[in-house]
Amino acid sequence: MKIDGAPGTTPALARLLGAGQASAGYRDGGVTVACAQPPAASDVARPGVTAVLWTIRELGGGFHMPAMRPQYGIDACAAILKATNADVCILPGLTHQPGWMPQADDGMIRMVVQEAGTGLAEARRILAVLSAADPGAGWQLVPVHGADDKPANAVNQSTCFLYKSGRGIAAGKAILAATDTGLMAVLPLTVPDRFDCPPQVCFTAPLAVRARCFYASAPAGTAPTGVLPPDAVVAYSVPAGLAGNAHFAAFRNACEVAYAPPLAQGSRLKLPYWEQVALRDPGLLNNFMAVAAADVLQQDSSMHCEALAPGVHPASLDEVSGKLADAVLLRHTSTAPAPHLAVTRVVDLVRAVLDPELLAALGASDALPEDGCAAAMRAQHAAPPVADQAATAQARARNQLAAAILFARLLSDHWPVLAELRLQPSLDRDCP
């Protein structure tokens, strides 16, 4: 997914950047210089610890999602997490306290109080499917509890962690740490020495992601149960986007966290055109999905009136756009050797729910581990229209791309972010 509105790079600037990167390797220390040795064979074979951050859209219910997702939605989430091959999964933004839930009642919409703890229950459903699909991993779920040993919450949300105990990783009790910008969930992990990683590492995430929340009564505040560790991997999600976000900047400064290598992709999907129209002025369209919901070409030709321009739908994977709304950072304030956090990539939810045979037609030139892993769940959610069978291959691919974007947003408008934690490599070893 490309970042919507991201500035381009001119050829001249690209040449200057390349020259600057090349000159960084030059040294002016006399005739004798130090050079980096290749890592030992044991270091090459040792894996780092891979973590995935995924803010699953209103997991547990909210304004747009039911308290209990359909089983194919849970299956799709588990299939995508399995495809990442991550050792640790961080799932923030779980609905926790009773909240207002819109329900249809004989043509009217009324608000009812939803069941408590649904987000954690949905996470356990994902865990059950993930454990069945990957039995050797020994997946475990760690909730975040307060001082009363009950699930902690902040503004109607909570956080939980999943990890692979089958790889020798062990978890302590998750604690709550107070910062100037809110509560942080902290999970301490013990990592065996066969990993190229510090033996003790903490993964942290905010208890709430500051999305729009509805609740019947303001939830009681949760007291911290510990302090933020000096060294930690910090996961963060901002629905409004990271660029220019004052709250994210304050959080980063308050926790003294540094950027990892920046992501080149967006991590939150842009709203589809007709949904933007409906949100901007609901009176213009009575039901913007009433005609040929799976046929975007017919939507463009039939579902706009004279006052509206037709929607512009992506015709290839390169045209799928969004914004950067998720980050994995490193906090290091101790005197211990600093580990290295390499953010690898954003997991492509749209490619994960597309039929693999259509990827080439939509501009995919390489293969990703998640390709097609949840395509069956997308087909179970909405079968293609009968007219689609007689359409051209290009039209079918474009229609499925639009359906895949809608289904990906149904799972979560945030895309998972993968990051790998390793020991900091030394660049100052002497030549042999």
Number of C-alpha atoms within 10 A of each C-alpha: 25 18 20 16 9 12 7 7 9 9 9 9 11 11 12 12 12 11 11 11 11 10 10 8 8 8 10 7 8 6 5 7 11 13 14 13 13 12 10 8 8 10 15 10 11 14 15 21 20 20 26 26 28 25 26 21 22 26 28 27 28 22 16 11 16 17 22 17 18 10 13 17 21 23 21 24 25 24 23 23 22 20 17 19 17 19 21 25 24 23 24 28 29 30 33 28 29 21 24 20 22 19 14 9 9 7 7 8 11 12 15 14 15 21 18 17 21 21 27 25 18 20 24 18 18 20 19 18 19 22 18 13 14 15 12 12 19 16 21 18 17 17 20 24 22 16 14 10 8 10 18 27 26 24 23 28 27 29 32 26 24 22 22 22 17 14 16 14 18 16 21 12 12 23 23 26 20 17 15 10 14 12 22 26 31 29 24 18 20 15 20 15 11 15 20 21 21 22 13 14 19 22 23 28 27 27 28 24 20 17 16 11 15 21 19 14 12 13 16 12 10 18 15 19 15 15 14 20 19 14 20 22 23 23 24 24 27 21 18 14 17 18 12 9 12 10 13 18 12 13 17 18 12 12 19 14 19 14 13 16 12 14 17 14 19 26 31 26 26 19 16 16 13 20 13 12 17 15 12 10 9 13 10 15 17 9 12 17 13 10 13 15 16 21 20 24 19 13 19 15 11 12 20 16 11 6 7 10 10 17 17 12 17 18 19 17 20 12 15 20 19 22 23 27 21 25 23 29 24 24 22 19 14 10 8 10 10 17 21 16 22 19 22 16 18 23 26 22 30 26 28 24 27 28 20 16 10 19 20 14 17 21 13 15 9 8 11 14 15 21 22 23 23 26 21 15 21 25 18 11 14 12 10 17 13 8 10 16 11 10 12 10 13 13 17 21 23 23 25 25 28 24 25 23 24 19 23 25 21 17 23 20 23 29 27 28 25 23 26 20 22 20 16 14 12 10 11 11 11 10 10 7
